[in-house]
Amino acid sequence: MFFFSMEQAVDMGGSMFVHTFGAYFGLAVDWILHRCLDVDDEHENEKSNTNSDIFSVIGKTRVHQNYPN
């Protein structure tokens, strides 16, 4: 909790602690599973193409136009 005391953040109900723990726990589990399962990063279906990139940019632009704040 050094970071919270350094930033003088108020943690009502411990939610920052819970979310920080969940984030680091998820990263640790992902790292362990990635090493144990020997995941190959070269899958053909996981590569992006121009159509999916353009579609995601258009979708992101529409979301930011409709929900500015």
Beta strands, then each sheet from edge to edge (+ up, - down):
end
